[in-house]
Amino acid sequence: MNESLTRTLRELRLSGLAETLEVRLAEAVSSKLTHLEFLELVLADESLVRGDRRIARGVKRAGFRDVRRLEDFDFSFNKSIDRTRIFDLASGHFLRQSRDVLLCGPPGTGKSHLAQAIGHAVIRSGASVYYRSIFDVVRDFLHDEAIGGEEKVMNRYLKPDLLIIDDMGMKQLPKRSGEYLFEIIMRRHEVRSTMMTSNRPLEDWGKLIGDVPSASAILDRFLQSAEIMKITGRSYRLGKGPESSKGAKAPTGSEAEKKP
């Protein structure tokens, strides 16, 4: 291909078009494409590359613990999960209504996998996502508060279309955790969507946070417009014995990272 043309395409940041241009030129000759048909093909190539890069940047910014997809989730293992509701969430409709989502149930039933997979799906549709475990949230604020940068870290939590806070209830949280979580929920309420996962009943949140009034205030706002999905059934991690492991796929994210 002409070096001058290649250089011009690079300068214009049309790398997707540059990568496929020779193939498309040969296709245009062999298939006798019109100028318009040829133009549509090379622009589609460029659009595809840009879309892939946008998704890759969005996934990187989200900070997922694992890159999980709904197509990798084994719905047959835990039939209590409403597949239709999960895919409806993955469509991103709840984001446009600024609704919140709570996935709750025992450990090992797929909550982290589903939360991250839904996050990945809405990134593909153009939304921005930020994923943190509840422990990451507390560490972020404790660290930035010590150096006077709490407003900066708060902006990271307020900006994305979807904030995913994972692992609520794994263990008791440090002091002031309720204050940080309440501030996030309050400032995102009815403005941006928040998704949380929890393996403990809502009535236990006060004990986990160590601040019953804060827990009540958090739940009052969060549950006002939240869609609650209770996931029951077996733990994949505990149920994966010699017999059950045959042909099975792990359904969980952080909850199935460690094999027994």
Rosetta blueprint (number, residue, H / E / L):
1 M L
2 N L
3 E H
4 S H
5 L H
6 T H
7 R H
8 T H
9 L H
10 R H
11 E H
12 L L
13 R L
14 L L
15 S H
16 G H
17 L H
18 A H
19 E H
20 T H
21 L H
22 E H
23 V H
24 R H
25 L H
26 A H
27 E H
28 A H
29 V H
30 S H
31 S H
32 K L
33 L L
34 T L
35 H H
36 L H
37 E H
38 F H
39 L H
40 E H
41 L H
42 V H
43 L H
44 A H
45 D H
46 E H
47 S H
48 L H
49 V H
50 R H
51 G H
52 D H
53 R H
54 R H
55 I H
56 A H
57 R H
58 G H
59 V H
60 K H
61 R H
62 A H
63 G L
64 F L
65 R L
66 D L
67 V L
68 R L
69 R L
70 L H
71 E H
72 D H
73 F L
74 D L
75 F L
76 S L
77 F L
78 N L
79 K L
80 S L
81 I L
82 D L
83 R H
84 T H
85 R H
86 I H
87 F H
88 D H
89 L H
90 A H
91 S L
92 G L
93 H H
94 F H
95 L H
96 R H
97 Q L
98 S L
99 R L
100 D E
101 V E
102 L E
103 L E
104 C E
105 G L
106 P L
107 P L
108 G L
109 T L
110 G L
111 K H
112 S H
113 H H
114 L H
115 A H
116 Q H
117 A H
118 I H
119 G H
120 H H
121 A H
122 V H
123 I H
124 R H
125 S L
126 G L
127 A L
128 S L
129 V E
130 Y E
131 Y E
132 R E
133 S E
134 I H
135 F H
136 D H
137 V H
138 V H
139 R H
140 D H
141 F H
142 L H
143 H H
144 D H
145 E H
146 A H
147 I L
148 G L
149 G L
150 E H
151 E H
152 K H
153 V H
154 M H
155 N H
156 R H
157 Y H
158 L H
159 K L
160 P L
161 D L
162 L E
163 L E
164 I E
165 I E
166 D E
167 D E
168 M E
169 G L
170 M L
171 K L
172 Q L
173 L L
174 P L
175 K L
176 R L
177 S H
178 G H
179 E H
180 Y H
181 L H
182 F H
183 E H
184 I H
185 I H
186 M H
187 R H
188 R H
189 H L
190 E L
191 V L
192 R L
193 S E
194 T E
195 M E
196 M E
197 T E
198 S E
199 N L
200 R L
201 P L
202 L H
203 E H
204 D H
205 W H
206 G H
207 K H
208 L H
209 I H
210 G L
211 D L
212 V H
213 P H
214 S H
215 A H
216 S H
217 A H
218 I H
219 L H
220 D H
221 R H
222 F H
223 L L
224 Q L
225 S L
226 A E
227 E E
228 I E
229 M E
230 K E
231 I L
232 T L
233 G L
234 R L
235 S L
236 Y H
237 R H
238 L H
239 G H
240 K L
241 G L
242 P L
243 E L
244 S L
245 S L
246 K L
247 G L
248 A L
249 K L
250 A L
251 P L
252 T L
253 G L
254 S H
255 E H
256 A H
257 E L
258 K L
259 K L
260 P L
